[in-house]
Amino acid sequence: MVWFLNLALRNVFRNTRRSLLTAATVFFGTAVLTIGLSWITGVLGGVIDNIAANAGEIRVVTPEFEAREQLMPLHLNIVDSAPVVEAIEAEGMRAWPLIRTGATATVGEEIGEVFCQVVGAPTDWMVTALELDTKLADGRFIEAELGETVIGTALAEDLGAVVGDELVLLGQTQDGSISPVKADIVGIVDTGNIVGNRQAFLSIEQMRWMADMDGGAVEIMVQSDADVGDARLTAESLRTVPGLEGLTVQAWNERDPYGAIYDINKAILYVLAGAIVFITALGVLNTMMMSVLERTGEIGVLRAMGMKTGTVVSMFVLEAWCIGTLGSLLGVLVGSGPAWLLETNGIELGADVASKVTMPVNTTFYGDLSIEIVGLSFVLGMAIAVLGAFIPSLRATAIEPVDAMRSRR
């Protein structure tokens, strides 16, 4: 076996230019795979994570609210949310009551013309699910149950508001009566998506006061330790929990339009990843096939000397494996650099483009470099190189030795 490996290595260095060209093709293809796969995985994964965080990995609502959600029917709420939260937390999950509603906003005493969505929730949800305490563009996070708010950067810009201003929100109670609420703007947050940046965040107690919903909640947000992609399975198990009878339990990807977005995202990931692999494979396969086919005459000589077909094919495959390993190793090392930069710095979507997005997607797209992607790129690069040598060498060995030696290749 050692002599066989020495023979393959000697063939690698016998024609240095050809070997370097082949290795360079494998290197380039593997680097592109590493960058492309990490970028696609990061962008689409970020979309899914952001939607799941804002919409709730799983939520619990009344069936009546779910049927008329587009109308924001505050009166179709969970009247007493505490027992529901306790039942969910008894299953080892985290749960928070939430109220969302529309309101006009202004800074000062006049009635505002700026419409926004107001989100009332425990500050623990804002920290755990949205991480708002780490996304402050100015000021501080909410510390008091009443009288304080943080608002998104886009809403602050529309209002001309700064930290320290008094925000007046004109919303409504659950029975439809006009209900104003005042709160000091203690912080301005950049949530990372245009939807969150147009929201105002209040404590759940202040929101209940505005909606006249003592102890109630429109939604119960649930977070588990499972992957967000497995939210449907988690929701299915939660539907059997005592205390949730008569309520609707929904995973984020069971709700429109999020479910369709999740399925489309997976399809896009597979299509784009497949396209990158296919294009890369074409380049590597073409180089490897040309490298082997031009040596048909050499294969004929080896066959005439008595070397068996399997041995000849194995020799060329081993040679390709050596070249593919070197090219793939350098490719993932070099490709990991740009992939890491994309993961660290991302690419800004742009204010003009972001303003046209109505879904809670990131305004900055980041890559996601992982050991799985590096390993997959390395294995694919090496496998493509081996496959590129195996097919033409098998074809060449099928030619009679005399005809092979007469070949110009």
DODO-480599 format. One record per residue (C-alpha): y, z, x; residue number from 1. Coordinates in pm, whole numbers. Layout:
! DODO-480599
       y       z       x  num
       Y       Z       X  NUM
...
This chain:
! DODO-480599
       y       z       x  num
       0       0       0    1
     233      78     290    2
     193    -269     441    3
     256    -416      97    4
     583    -225      67    5
     679    -322     424    6
     618    -686     335    7
     841    -659      28    8
    1116    -488     226    9
    1093    -749     501   10
    1139   -1019     236   11
    1446    -834     110   12
    1613    -848     452   13
    1478   -1189     551   14
    1746   -1366     349   15
    2031   -1117     346   16
    2275   -1341     161   17
    2033   -1403    -126   18
    1940   -1035    -150   19
    2305    -927    -147   20
    2389   -1178    -421   21
    2106   -1049    -636   22
    2197    -685    -570   23
    2563    -762    -646   24
    2467    -908    -984   25
    2259    -601   -1068   26
    2543    -378    -942   27
    2805    -550   -1157   28
    2583    -552   -1465   29
    2491    -184   -1432   30
    2855     -84   -1375   31
    2960    -275   -1687   32
    2679    -109   -1882   33
    2788     238   -1770   34
    3153     180   -1861   35
    3082      -7   -2184   36
    2823     232   -2324   37
    3029     542   -2243   38
    3342     387   -2396   39
    3171     278   -2719   40
    2986     608   -2753   41
    3306     805   -2697   42
    3523     608   -2939   43
    3274     600   -3226   44
    3158     956   -3160   45
    3520    1072   -3164   46
    3577     903   -3500   47
    3271    1076   -3648   48
    3356    1419   -3505   49
    3718    1398   -3620   50
    3628    1294   -3973   51
    3361    1563   -3995   52
    3606    1829   -3874   53
    3881    1734   -4122   54
    3662    1653   -4421   55
    3424    1939   -4348   56
    3077    1903   -4200   57
    2951    2023   -4539   58
    3156    2128   -4836   59
    3085    2309   -5161   60
    3285    2219   -5475   61
    3241    2230   -5849   62
    3077    1919   -6002   63
    3386    1868   -6218   64
    3616    1860   -5915   65
    3387    1618   -5731   66
    3398    1379   -6029   67
    3781    1380   -6047   68
    3873    1447   -5685   69
    4120    1158   -5658   70
    4345    1335   -5910   71
    4351    1659   -5706   72
    4255    1877   -6007   73
    4336    2226   -5881   74
    4218    2381   -6207   75
    3860    2267   -6141   76
    3819    2520   -5863   77
    3564    2781   -5760   78
    3715    3079   -5936   79
    3569    3345   -5707   80
    3500    3200   -5362   81
    3401    3521   -5182   82
    3039    3542   -5313   83
    2985    3175   -5227   84
    3113    3228   -4874   85
    2888    3533   -4834   86
    2580    3343   -4958   87
    2640    3066   -4706   88
    2707    3301   -4417   89
    2383    3483   -4498   90
    2209    3158   -4397   91
    2360    3178   -4047   92
    2638    2926   -4112   93
    3016    2964   -4110   94
    3212    2914   -4431   95
    3580    2915   -4525   96
    3766    2874   -4858   97
    4013    2585   -4862   98
    4283    2449   -5092   99
    4445    2108   -5042  100
    4725    1971   -5257  101
    5021    1741   -5243  102
    5379    1865   -5222  103
    5729    1749   -5144  104
    5874    1904   -4831  105
    6224    1971   -4709  106
    6405    2182   -4454  107
    6667    2387   -4632  108
    6744    2443   -4998  109
    6758    2088   -5135  110
    6461    1927   -5310  111
    6278    1716   -5055  112
    6188    1350   -5069  113
    5917    1369   -4804  114
    5568    1389   -4953  115
    5294    1558   -4756  116
    4955    1719   -4797  117
    4948    2097   -4775  118
    4631    2259   -4644  119
    4571    2625   -4715  120
    4289    2786   -4521  121
    4199    3092   -4316  122
    4349    3066   -3969  123
    3995    3106   -3833  124
    3908    2764   -3984  125
    4218    2607   -3831  126
    4113    2742   -3491  127
    3738    2678   -3515  128
    3727    2341   -3693  129
    4062    2182   -3599  130
    4149    2378   -3283  131
    4514    2381   -3386  132
    4591    2673   -3157  133
    4523    2443   -2859  134
    4720    2147   -2997  135
    5065    2302   -3018  136
    5345    2064   -2923  137
    5602    2339   -2971  138
    5616    2701   -3085  139
    5319    2924   -3158  140
    5029    2950   -3400  141
    5033    3131   -3737  142
    5007    3509   -3704  143
    5111    3636   -4049  144
    4929    3588   -4382  145
    5255    3506   -4561  146
    5578    3337   -4464  147
    5460    3121   -4168  148
    5345    2762   -4131  149
    5264    2505   -3867  150
    5325    2137   -3938  151
    5216    1810   -3780  152
    5440    1617   -3544  153
    5481    1319   -3778  154
    5586    1543   -4067  155
    5829    1727   -3839  156
    5982    1395   -3735  157
    6017    1277   -4097  158
    6186    1605   -4191  159
    6393    1636   -3874  160
    6242    1985   -3847  161
    6216    2210   -3544  162
    6055    2546   -3478  163
    6252    2819   -3652  164
    6352    2609   -3954  165
    6257    2720   -4303  166
    6021    2479   -4478  167
    6041    2450   -4855  168
    5731    2306   -5022  169
    5745    2210   -5388  170
    5389    2199   -5517  171
    5219    2310   -5835  172
    4996    2581   -5975  173
    4646    2507   -6100  174
    4781    2474   -6456  175
    5034    2209   -6349  176
    5350    2422   -6334  177
    5602    2356   -6057  178
    5556    2609   -5779  179
    5779    2632   -5470  180
    5691    2817   -5153  181
    5897    2893   -4844  182
    5767    2947   -4494  183
    5915    2960   -4147  184
    5799    2681   -3916  185
    5651    2874   -3624  186
    5475    2580   -3460  187
    5450    2202   -3450  188
    5103    2063   -3375  189
    4977    1729   -3253  190
    4637    1716   -3423  191
    4541    1394   -3248  192
    4525    1190   -3569  193
    4793    1052   -3798  194
    4656    1218   -4113  195
    4664    1567   -3962  196
    5007    1502   -3813  197
    5148    1452   -4165  198
    5012    1782   -4298  199
    5153    2131   -4336  200
    4916    2424   -4277  201
    4947    2755   -4459  202
    4730    3064   -4469  203
    4483    3072   -4758  204
    4664    3370   -4914  205
    4999    3192   -4923  206
    4832    2880   -5065  207
    4661    3086   -5336  208
    4998    3232   -5429  209
    5149    2884   -5467  210
    4851    2752   -5667  211
    4821    3074   -5873  212
    4455    3091   -5770  213
    4380    3455   -5691  214
    4053    3469   -5493  215
    3973    3107   -5573  216
    3930    2793   -5365  217
    3904    2423   -5434  218
    3652    2370   -5154  219
    3429    2583   -4935  220
    3403    2432   -4588  221
    3072    2488   -4409  222
    2995    2452   -4041  223
    2648    2480   -3889  224
    2513    2465   -3536  225
    2335    2134   -3606  226
    2464    1796   -3494  227
    2716    1647   -3738  228
    2486    1346   -3774  229
    2225    1579   -3927  230
    2465    1710   -4190  231
    2263    1557   -4475  232
    1955    1757   -4380  233
    2161    2075   -4352  234
    2320    2013   -4692  235
    1977    1955   -4845  236
    1856    2296   -4726  237
    2179    2462   -4843  238
    2133    2337   -5201  239
    1842    2577   -5245  240
    2042    2885   -5144  241
    2080    3149   -5419  242
    2442    3190   -5519  243
    2521    2819   -5502  244
    2364    2731   -5836  245
    2576    2495   -6041  246
    2787    2390   -5741  247
    2784    2058   -5558  248
    2689    2071   -5190  249
    2788    1758   -4996  250
    2748    1655   -4636  251
    3051    1471   -4500  252
    2852    1146   -4464  253
    2738    1166   -4827  254
    3096    1130   -4949  255
    3289     808   -4997  256
    3426     651   -4790  257
    3291     864   -4504  258
    2926     780   -4563  259
    2995     408   -4535  260
    3204     467   -4222  261
    2920     663   -4062  262
    2667     386   -4129  263
    2911     117   -4012  264
    2986     316   -3695  265
    2617     337   -3609  266
    2575     -36   -3671  267
    2878    -116   -3453  268
    2742     108   -3176  269
    2407     -66   -3177  270
    2557    -416   -3198  271
    2815    -365   -2923  272
    2570    -182   -2697  273
    2314    -454   -2757  274
    2572    -724   -2678  275
    2664    -556   -2348  276
    2297    -521   -2252  277
    2225    -882   -2349  278
    2520   -1031   -2158  279
    2443    -816   -1855  280
    2076    -906   -1872  281
    2156   -1277   -1881  282
    2350   -1255   -1556  283
    2089   -1048   -1377  284
    1795   -1248   -1509  285
    1957   -1577   -1411  286
    2016   -1461   -1053  287
    1667   -1315   -1016  288
    1500   -1622   -1164  289
    1689   -1857    -933  290
    1600   -1633    -639  291
    1228   -1649    -716  292
    1206   -2011    -828  293
    1364   -2138    -510  294
    1075   -1973    -328  295
     801   -2160    -518  296
     695   -2325    -193  297
     656   -1983     -32  298
     439   -1874    -325  299
     221   -2183    -270  300
     170   -2092      97  301
      71   -1735       6  302
    -172   -1864    -255  303
    -322   -2113      -5  304
    -375   -1827     240  305
    -595   -1657     -20  306
    -352   -1407    -174  307
    -443   -1341    -535  308
    -207   -1420    -822  309
    -159   -1055    -914  310
     -82    -963    -554  311
     182   -1237    -523  312
     347   -1136    -848  313
     337    -769    -748  314
     501    -848    -414  315
     794   -1026    -580  316
     824    -755    -846  317
     830    -486    -576  318
    1094    -682    -386  319
    1302    -707    -706  320
    1249    -336    -768  321
    1394    -252    -425  322
    1696    -476    -483  323
    1736    -354    -844  324
    1721      11    -741  325
    1993     -36    -481  326
    2215    -241    -714  327
    2164      -8   -1010  328
    2231     304    -805  329
    2558     165    -669  330
    2645      28   -1014  331
    2618     361   -1197  332
    2802     540    -917  333
    3094     297    -923  334
    3088     251   -1302  335
    3100     627   -1356  336
    3448     636   -1200  337
    3628     427   -1467  338
    3406     581   -1736  339
    3517     929   -1625  340
    3883     821   -1632  341
    3838     692   -1987  342
    3678    1021   -2086  343
    3954    1224   -1922  344
    4268    1024   -2004  345
    4166     796   -2288  346
    4365     502   -2422  347
    4658     564   -2656  348
    4628     379   -2986  349
    5006     350   -3016  350
    5246     490   -3273  351
    5285     161   -3461  352
    4912     110   -3498  353
    4841     477   -3570  354
    5097     484   -3852  355
    4892     222   -4039  356
    4569     426   -4019  357
    4488     625   -4333  358
    4173     791   -4200  359
    4169    1101   -3977  360
    4079     911   -3661  361
    4205     990   -3314  362
    4534     836   -3203  363
    4393     840   -2849  364
    4048     697   -2786  365
    3832     864   -2523  366
    3508     763   -2354  367
    3203     986   -2336  368
    3025     976   -2002  369
    2692    1157   -2010  370
    2385    1188   -1792  371
    2191    1005   -2065  372
    2420     701   -2041  373
    2406     702   -1660  374
    2027     725   -1669  375
    1995     454   -1934  376
    2221     216   -1742  377
    2028     276   -1419  378
    1690     219   -1584  379
    1810     -90   -1773  380
    1961    -246   -1459  381
    1643    -188   -1262  382
    1418    -304   -1549  383
    1617    -625   -1597  384
    1590    -702   -1225  385
    1213    -647   -1230  386
    1175    -856   -1545  387
    1386   -1131   -1388  388
    1142   -1148   -1098  389
     821   -1103   -1297  390
     861   -1396   -1537  391
     941   -1674   -1284  392
     693   -1546   -1023  393
     418   -1544   -1285  394
     514   -1898   -1379  395
     523   -2010   -1015  396
     179   -1868    -940  397
      37   -2075   -1224  398
     121   -2390   -1023  399
    -154   -2522    -796  400
     -91   -2414    -433  401
     -64   -2776    -313  402
     192   -2863    -580  403
     381   -2541    -515  404
     409   -2615    -143  405
     545   -2961    -224  406
     815   -2810    -442  407
    1170   -2822    -312  408
    1230   -2476    -442  409
